[in-house]
Structures are given as C-alpha cells and as structure tokens.
Amino acid sequence: MKNLLKIFSGGLLFFCISPMVFAQQFTKPSVALDVPYVPTKEIIVNEMLEMADVKGEDVLYDLGSGDGRIPITAAKRFGTRGVGVDINPLRIEEANARAEKEQVTDKVKFIEANIFDVDFSEATVVTLYLLPQVNMKLRPKILDLKPGTRVVSHNYDMGDWEPQKMKKIETDKGFVHTIYYWVVPEKDYQKKPGH
C-alpha cells in the first residue's frame, strides 16, 4: 500500500509540474524582441572568429548572443574572454547551460539586458547577427569604441560604412550567408563622409 501511495504521489507531482516546465520552454518572452532568434551555424561562427583574427587576449562581446555559441566557441578555441548579451531570459539560461557543459564558465558570462543599454567599451571584438536597422542603431556606439576594435556581422552590413572584408559562404540547402568585417577607425577618420 505504501508503494502504491508513493507511485500515486510521484505521478501526481509529475502531472502537476510537467505543464509548467513545458510551458516555460515554449512561452514567448515577456520582453519585446528587436530581432528573432536564429542560431548561427557552426561554420559561420568559425568563419566570423577567423575573420576577426580572435586571440586569447581578446575580449569578445556578442550582442544578441542567443544560446552563447560565439563566445563559447571563442573561449574553447582560443581561450578568449567573452560576454554575451541577450534580452531573452530563456536564451541566457541556454547559454549558461551550454557554457557549463563546454566547461568555459571561467571564460564567458552572459548578461540579460537590452544591447543598447550595455557598456561594451572594453570589447576588442564585437560580433553581431542582428537586423539592418538594429546594426544602424548600434553603429554610433560601435564607432565610439577604441580604434582598432574589430567588428564582425553575420548577413547584415552597416549602411555606408564600407566593410574592410566581406565573404560569402554557402551552407547546406544552398543558403548563402555573408560575413562583414570592419575595424573601428581613428576618431578623426570617422568625421569624413561615409563614416
């Protein structure tokens, strides 16, 4: 009888908690998102890091970091210190779990915040997979970073700020992705037209 009671109690607890866990996994965040979550394929992540010539001494900020794959990959491959910023609490949970699984929690951290409210002035590398209008809104803040800071964007440019490098990569199913690369110029250079 005791065993039957334990089984019944355990089953009741499971059926009470399961819907909450399920709902949490698929509930839309309570914050408005400027950009939908679309994970960056590993081949693109690796190309972005190589294009920016990421090293162990760099400080990488991934704005709109999703599940954290860019800072985590940089930490694993190069020992880079990384910070991911995302407004969605579910993405932050995923990123922290992924960092723990990959054993890089000493190298990366994830901040739940609006990317426009975060101070990323310590960055030596900034990675982006946002939308064109979001890139343009961020551009003044990026151009205010230390000269020499490297910026890499997946699929979207920065308007009339010409990239120093651009590469197209075809992934499975024939999708073509474009990676853009810039270096923040000296401040007097930024005053010229087109910057």
C-alpha positions as CSV (number, residue, x, y, z in Angstrom):
1,M,0.0,0.0,0.0
2,K,2.9,2.4,0.9
3,N,4.5,1.7,-2.5
4,L,1.2,2.4,-4.3
5,L,0.8,5.6,-2.4
6,K,4.4,6.7,-3.4
7,I,3.8,5.9,-7.0
8,F,0.5,7.8,-7.0
9,S,2.2,10.8,-5.2
10,G,5.1,10.8,-7.7
11,G,2.7,10.6,-10.7
12,L,0.6,13.4,-9.3
13,L,3.6,15.6,-8.8
14,F,4.8,14.8,-12.3
15,F,1.5,15.8,-13.9
16,C,1.4,19.0,-11.8
17,I,4.9,20.1,-12.6
18,S,5.2,18.9,-16.2
19,P,2.9,21.5,-17.7
20,M,4.8,24.3,-16.0
21,V,8.1,23.1,-17.3
22,F,6.6,22.5,-20.8
23,A,5.1,26.0,-20.8
24,Q,8.3,27.6,-19.7
25,Q,10.2,26.0,-22.7
26,F,7.7,27.3,-25.3
27,T,6.4,30.5,-23.8
28,K,7.2,33.7,-25.6
29,P,9.5,36.0,-23.5
30,S,7.7,38.9,-21.7
31,V,10.0,41.4,-23.4
32,A,9.8,42.8,-26.9
33,L,12.5,41.4,-29.2
34,D,14.1,43.6,-31.9
35,V,15.5,40.5,-33.6
36,P,14.1,37.0,-33.9
37,Y,16.3,34.2,-32.5
38,V,18.0,32.3,-35.4
39,P,21.1,30.3,-34.3
40,T,24.3,30.8,-36.3
41,K,25.6,27.7,-37.9
42,E,29.0,26.5,-36.6
43,I,30.7,27.0,-40.0
44,I,29.6,30.7,-39.9
45,V,30.7,31.0,-36.2
46,N,34.2,29.7,-37.1
47,E,34.5,31.9,-40.1
48,M,33.5,35.0,-38.1
49,L,36.1,34.3,-35.4
50,E,38.8,33.7,-38.1
51,M,37.9,36.8,-40.0
52,A,38.3,38.9,-36.8
53,D,41.6,37.1,-36.0
54,V,40.3,36.3,-32.5
55,K,43.1,35.5,-30.0
56,G,43.3,34.5,-26.3
57,E,43.9,38.1,-25.1
58,D,40.8,39.5,-26.8
59,V,37.6,40.5,-25.0
60,L,34.7,39.4,-27.3
61,Y,31.2,40.9,-26.9
62,D,28.4,39.1,-28.8
63,L,25.4,41.4,-29.0
64,G,22.2,39.4,-29.3
65,S,24.1,36.2,-28.2
66,G,21.2,33.7,-28.3
67,D,22.5,30.4,-26.9
68,G,26.0,31.7,-26.5
69,R,27.7,29.7,-29.2
70,I,30.0,32.5,-30.4
71,P,31.6,33.5,-27.1
72,I,31.7,29.8,-26.1
73,T,33.4,28.7,-29.3
74,A,35.9,31.6,-28.9
75,A,36.7,30.5,-25.3
76,K,37.1,26.9,-26.3
77,R,39.3,27.5,-29.4
78,F,41.4,30.5,-28.3
79,G,40.9,31.0,-24.5
80,T,39.1,34.3,-25.3
81,R,37.2,36.0,-22.5
82,G,33.6,36.6,-23.8
83,V,30.5,38.3,-22.8
84,G,27.1,37.5,-24.4
85,V,24.2,40.0,-24.2
86,D,20.7,38.9,-24.9
87,I,17.3,40.3,-23.7
88,N,15.6,36.9,-23.7
89,P,15.9,35.1,-20.3
90,L,15.4,31.7,-22.0
91,R,18.4,32.3,-24.2
92,I,20.5,33.3,-21.2
93,E,19.6,30.1,-19.4
94,E,20.5,28.1,-22.6
95,A,23.8,30.0,-22.9
96,N,24.8,29.4,-19.2
97,A,23.9,25.7,-19.5
98,R,26.0,25.4,-22.7
99,A,28.9,27.2,-21.1
100,E,28.8,24.8,-18.2
101,K,28.6,21.8,-20.5
102,E,31.6,23.0,-22.5
103,Q,33.5,23.9,-19.3
104,V,34.2,27.5,-20.1
105,T,32.3,29.2,-17.3
106,D,35.6,30.8,-16.2
107,K,35.9,32.5,-19.6
108,V,32.4,33.6,-20.5
109,K,29.5,35.3,-18.9
110,F,26.0,36.1,-20.2
111,I,24.0,39.2,-19.4
112,E,20.3,39.5,-19.7
113,A,19.9,43.0,-20.9
114,N,19.0,45.2,-23.9
115,I,22.0,45.6,-26.1
116,F,21.5,49.3,-26.3
117,D,21.8,49.7,-22.5
118,V,25.1,47.7,-22.1
119,D,28.5,49.2,-21.8
120,F,30.7,47.1,-24.2
121,S,33.5,49.6,-24.4
122,E,36.1,47.0,-23.1
123,A,35.5,44.9,-26.2
124,T,38.3,44.2,-28.7
125,V,36.0,42.2,-30.8
126,V,32.2,42.7,-31.3
127,T,30.1,40.0,-33.1
128,L,26.6,40.6,-34.4
129,Y,23.7,38.7,-36.0
130,L,21.0,41.3,-35.8
131,L,18.9,43.1,-38.5
132,P,20.0,46.0,-40.7
133,Q,18.0,48.6,-38.7
134,V,19.5,47.3,-35.4
135,N,23.0,47.4,-36.8
136,M,22.4,51.0,-37.9
137,K,21.1,52.0,-34.5
138,L,24.2,50.4,-32.9
139,R,26.6,51.9,-35.3
140,P,27.3,55.2,-33.4
141,K,28.1,53.3,-30.3
142,I,30.3,50.9,-32.2
143,L,32.2,53.7,-33.9
144,D,32.8,55.2,-30.4
145,L,34.7,52.1,-29.3
146,K,38.5,52.1,-29.1
147,P,40.2,52.4,-32.5
148,G,41.3,49.0,-33.7
149,T,38.3,47.2,-32.3
150,R,37.2,44.5,-34.7
151,V,33.5,44.1,-35.7
152,V,32.0,41.1,-37.5
153,S,28.4,40.9,-38.6
154,H,26.6,37.9,-40.0
155,N,24.4,38.8,-43.0
156,Y,23.9,42.5,-42.4
157,D,26.1,45.5,-43.1
158,M,26.4,48.9,-41.5
159,G,25.0,51.1,-44.3
160,D,27.6,53.3,-45.9
161,W,30.3,52.2,-43.5
162,E,32.2,50.1,-46.0
163,P,33.5,46.7,-44.7
164,Q,37.2,46.0,-44.9
165,K,36.4,42.4,-45.7
166,M,33.3,40.5,-46.9
167,K,32.9,36.8,-47.5
168,K,30.1,34.7,-48.8
169,I,29.6,31.2,-47.5
170,E,27.2,28.6,-48.8
171,T,25.8,26.3,-46.2
172,D,23.5,23.2,-46.5
173,K,20.4,23.6,-48.6
174,G,22.2,26.2,-50.8
175,F,21.7,29.1,-48.4
176,V,24.3,31.8,-48.9
177,H,25.5,33.8,-45.8
178,T,27.5,37.0,-45.9
179,I,30.1,37.9,-43.3
180,Y,31.1,41.5,-43.0
181,Y,34.3,42.8,-41.2
182,W,35.2,46.3,-40.0
183,V,37.9,47.8,-37.8
184,V,36.9,50.8,-35.7
185,P,38.9,53.7,-37.2
186,E,40.7,56.5,-35.5
187,K,38.3,59.2,-34.3
188,D,39.4,62.0,-36.8
189,Y,38.8,59.5,-39.7
190,Q,35.2,59.0,-38.5
191,K,34.3,62.6,-39.3
192,K,34.9,62.1,-43.0
193,P,31.8,61.4,-45.2
194,G,30.5,57.8,-45.2
195,H,31.6,57.0,-41.6
